[in-house]
Amino acid sequence: MPAQQEQSLTARTIQKTLDWAYDKAIYGIPGLGTAEDLANDYLKADGALDKKVNSLIRWQNTKSATAGFATGLGGLFTLPVAIPADIASTIYIQIKMVAAIAIMYGIDVRDDKVRTLVYLCLVSSTTKDLLSQFGLKAGGRVFMQSLRKIPASVIVKINQKVGIRLLARFGRRGIFKLGRLAPFVGGFINATFDFLSTRAIARVAKRTFKELSANS
């Protein structure tokens, strides 16, 4: 990672990238479509809803680990901040996947509180711990009702916490670029890292929005 990009990778730049990626996922990028388009493609298939969601997840996991897609995607749009294109691409892919899962379960992704839920899914295993800092318990109707009642200032703080945790995650990912590994080896490790993180995020997203849909 070039020194300028390394220095620019802060919680604030991650937060700006989250907001940018969410808007692009919901309202679309020419040639890539929206999260709703993605969801509808899979909803057309035969079978139970959970099976359709699993099919979407499998494809998005593969896409997140495709180095060619991650490095080439940056040429399709102007990034909001000086952030490495592969990191921006990974965030975009993961947010679009999570938003599509939410849509498949009938959730309104244009709701600002749902935006925060999508961001929370990106920190997967640490979601419950993060929410507990704000007196919230993840899951079900009670959680969404509580989330709707908290002030916008707290929502902003939750989003900022997500940015901090993602910074730590991508910081660990960047170690492989800064070390003395051969480019192919470093790329393979990062692709594996993205695949595993996307799979964990998908599981949390499916559980979160399926439960929310059942309790709405």
Buried (B, 14 or more C-beta within 10 A) or exposed (E): BEEEBEEBBBBBBBBBBBBBBBBBBBEBBEEBBBBBEBBBBBBEEEEEBEEBBBBBBEEBBEBBBBBEBBBEBBEEBEBBBEBBBBBBBBBBBBBBBBBBBBBBBEBEBEEEBBBBBBBBBBBBEBBBEBBEEBEBEBBBEEBBEBBEEBEEEBBEBBBBBBBBBBBEBBEEBBBBBEEEBEEEEBBBBBBEBBBEBBBBBBBBBBBBBBBBBEEE
